[in-house]
Amino acid sequence: MMGEVLSVIRALAGEGITMMIVTHEMSFARDISDRIIFMDDGLIAVEGTPEEVFTSEHGRMQEFLGKLSVE
């Protein structure tokens, strides 16, 4: 079921439809996003392109990515 949902979202993104998605599927977010916002304790901690966010030195962001084993 989750695979089907992600497939539909990926297809919509491919059509250029603007979406705001809340997810812990960080690899998926990295693949389809133009911008990513990482929130910590209800506040924006890191915001930028997928490359900017995934290479951020923000401690909480790195901790989160480490727990998810996203490279």
Backbone as CSV, one residue per row, in Angstrom:
resi,resn,N_x,N_y,N_z,CA_x,CA_y,CA_z,C_x,C_y,C_z
1,MET,0.822,-1.190,0.000,0.000,0.000,0.000,0.870,1.259,0.000
2,MET,1.898,1.302,0.865,2.753,2.485,0.934,3.452,2.717,-0.395
3,GLY,3.888,1.643,-1.028,4.540,1.752,-2.329,3.633,2.383,-3.370
4,GLU,2.353,2.031,-3.325,1.384,2.602,-4.263,1.218,4.099,-4.029
5,VAL,1.145,4.500,-2.781,0.990,5.916,-2.438,2.206,6.699,-2.917
6,LEU,3.400,6.191,-2.638,4.616,6.874,-3.066,4.696,6.935,-4.585
7,SER,4.234,5.916,-5.263,4.228,5.900,-6.722,3.314,6.994,-7.282
8,VAL,2.149,7.157,-6.705,1.215,8.208,-7.136,1.815,9.583,-6.881
9,ILE,2.415,9.774,-5.709,3.035,11.060,-5.382,4.173,11.350,-6.357
10,ARG,4.985,10.354,-6.658,6.103,10.529,-7.602,5.565,10.933,-8.980
11,ALA,4.475,10.301,-9.426,3.888,10.633,-10.728,3.364,12.067,-10.738
12,LEU,2.712,12.478,-9.665,2.202,13.851,-9.585,3.351,14.862,-9.592
13,ALA,4.410,14.544,-8.876,5.578,15.434,-8.857,6.175,15.533,-10.258
14,GLY,6.175,14.440,-10.990,6.693,14.435,-12.352,5.887,15.311,-13.292
15,GLU,4.628,15.538,-12.942,3.761,16.411,-13.738,3.908,17.874,-13.335
16,GLY,4.746,18.138,-12.336,4.972,19.512,-11.911,3.931,20.054,-10.955
17,ILE,3.145,19.180,-10.364,2.123,19.601,-9.405,2.792,19.971,-8.085
18,THR,2.422,21.124,-7.553,2.974,21.580,-6.276,2.301,20.817,-5.145
19,MET,3.123,20.273,-4.244,2.607,19.513,-3.111,3.402,19.851,-1.865
20,MET,2.768,19.729,-0.740,3.465,19.792,0.538,3.198,18.451,1.217
21,ILE,4.266,17.730,1.514,4.143,16.381,2.054,4.921,16.296,3.361
22,VAL,4.305,15.708,4.354,4.982,15.445,5.624,5.353,13.975,5.622
23,THR,6.656,13.678,5.772,7.112,12.288,5.679,8.385,12.063,6.465
24,HIS,8.588,10.825,6.858,9.870,10.388,7.401,10.627,9.587,6.343
25,GLU,10.038,9.443,5.163,10.669,8.747,4.041,11.664,9.699,3.394
26,MET,12.820,9.865,4.035,13.766,10.895,3.620,14.397,10.617,2.255
27,SER,14.633,9.388,1.909,15.179,9.083,0.586,14.186,9.494,-0.491
28,PHE,12.929,9.219,-0.245,11.868,9.610,-1.175,11.793,11.132,-1.276
29,ALA,11.824,11.805,-0.137,11.776,13.271,-0.126,12.956,13.848,-0.903
30,ARG,14.112,13.283,-0.710,15.310,13.754,-1.419,15.142,13.586,-2.922
31,ASP,14.551,12.490,-3.350,14.407,12.191,-4.777,13.409,13.090,-5.499
32,ILE,12.317,13.477,-4.845,11.263,14.195,-5.568,11.134,15.670,-5.213
33,SER,11.854,16.124,-4.206,11.637,17.489,-3.701,12.514,18.537,-4.370
34,ASP,11.940,19.727,-4.480,12.713,20.909,-4.859,13.239,21.583,-3.598
35,ARG,12.429,21.551,-2.546,12.761,22.165,-1.260,12.362,21.192,-0.157
36,ILE,13.148,21.180,0.910,12.841,20.364,2.085,12.933,21.260,3.309
37,ILE,11.999,21.083,4.215,12.035,21.769,5.505,12.104,20.696,6.583
38,PHE,13.129,20.767,7.404,13.279,19.851,8.538,12.891,20.625,9.786
39,MET,11.905,20.112,10.501,11.428,20.783,11.705,11.878,20.025,12.943
40,ASP,12.200,20.774,13.970,12.626,20.215,15.247,11.894,20.959,16.347
41,ASP,11.135,20.235,17.131,10.377,20.823,18.235,9.436,21.919,17.751
42,GLY,8.831,21.688,16.574,7.842,22.617,16.041,8.410,23.840,15.345
43,LEU,9.726,23.918,15.222,10.363,25.057,14.577,11.170,24.598,13.365
44,ILE,11.284,25.471,12.364,12.108,25.145,11.199,13.566,25.164,11.631
45,ALA,14.240,24.028,11.484,15.640,23.905,11.870,16.557,24.017,10.656
46,VAL,16.142,23.403,9.541,16.931,23.417,8.310,15.951,23.541,7.151
47,GLU,16.283,24.403,6.202,15.438,24.580,5.026,16.342,24.799,3.821
48,GLY,16.012,24.141,2.711,16.794,24.342,1.502,16.528,23.272,0.469
49,THR,17.418,23.209,-0.496,17.332,22.159,-1.504,17.641,20.825,-0.827
50,PRO,17.293,19.720,-1.459,17.652,18.435,-0.858,19.149,18.338,-0.551
51,GLU,19.992,18.807,-1.455,21.436,18.748,-1.213,21.828,19.571,0.012
52,GLU,21.272,20.779,0.132,21.588,21.626,1.282,21.149,20.985,2.595
53,VAL,19.965,20.400,2.587,19.436,19.797,3.814,20.212,18.544,4.193
54,PHE,20.477,17.673,3.216,21.145,16.410,3.523,22.620,16.572,3.853
55,THR,23.208,17.708,3.501,24.600,17.957,3.855,24.722,18.958,5.002
56,SER,23.599,19.333,5.574,23.590,20.281,6.689,24.369,19.721,7.874
57,GLU,25.045,20.597,8.568,25.777,20.188,9.768,24.936,20.364,11.035
58,HIS,23.661,20.684,10.863,22.760,20.833,12.008,22.720,19.507,12.772
59,GLY,23.045,19.549,14.040,23.182,18.338,14.853,21.949,17.463,14.875
60,ARG,20.801,18.049,15.068,19.554,17.269,15.147,19.229,16.638,13.794
61,MET,19.526,17.359,12.717,19.288,16.819,11.379,20.172,15.601,11.141
62,GLN,21.436,15.705,11.485,22.353,14.586,11.308,21.954,13.396,12.183
63,GLU,21.516,13.672,13.392,21.058,12.608,14.286,19.855,11.890,13.678
64,PHE,18.908,12.660,13.143,17.706,12.107,12.530,18.068,11.238,11.332
65,LEU,18.928,11.757,10.456,19.335,10.989,9.289,20.087,9.732,9.685
66,GLY,20.898,9.813,10.720,21.638,8.648,11.204,20.718,7.545,11.702
67,LYS,19.645,7.930,12.377,18.680,6.947,12.870,17.965,6.248,11.714
68,LEU,17.796,6.984,10.600,17.091,6.412,9.447,18.036,5.733,8.473
69,SER,19.346,5.844,8.712,20.360,5.262,7.829,20.223,5.764,6.407
70,VAL,20.024,7.071,6.242,19.925,7.689,4.922,21.290,8.260,4.583
71,GLU,21.773,7.918,3.404,23.069,8.442,2.961,22.874,9.326,1.765
